[in-house]
Amino acid sequence: MFYTIREVASQLKISLSMAYALVGRGDLACYEIGSCKRVKHSDLEEFLERHRKEMNRLPSGTKKHF
């Protein structure tokens, strides 16, 4: 399955220009077919895994006020 850059932006809830920037910098792999860019589903999943951040967990009994 392939996505357009617009579909990628929509799925990630980011602007279209940010999605194009990710592709332009090479952070998100894409295929160029003529003037069209397409992102493979597995490449999008890989991108998301590379950018996943784990929350720091506080020891039990510790309270943090925001």
N, C-alpha and C positions, 0 to 999 in steps of 0.2 A: 504494500500500500504506500502511496506517495501523497504528500501534502503540498499545496502551494504555500508560498511565504505568508500570504494572508491567512490561510488556515492555521499555520503554525502560530502566528501572532494571536489569533483568536483562542487557540487551545491553551497557550501559555498566559493569556490575559495581559499581553504586552502590546505596545504600539507597533504598527507596521514598520516604522523606521527602525525601531529597536531590533525587530526580527531580521530586517535587511542588514543591519550592522553586525549581528551575530554571524550571519552567513559571510558577509564581506571580510570580517576579521579571521574567518576560518574556525571560529568557535563551534559552529554548527555546520556539519558537512551537507553539501547539496549537489544535485546533478543539474547541469546546464544543458537544456535541450533547445537549441536556437537561442532565443532571447528569454526563454522561460526557465525558471529555477524551481526545482522540486526537491523536497526533503523526504527521504525514506523513513518509514515508521521506526525502524530499528535504530537509525541514526538519531532521531529525536529522543528515543528512549535512552540511548547511550549518553547523549548530551545531558539529559536530566539527571542521570545517575552520577555523572562527573561533577555536577553542581549541587548535589544534595549535601545539606549540612545537618549534622546531628545537634540536637539541643543539649546544652550542658545541664546535667541534672545535679541538683543540690542534694547533699546527704540528708537522709530522713531526719525530720525534727528541725531542720533549718528553714527559717522563714525569710523570704526576701520581699521587701516592700518596694513597689515601683513608684 
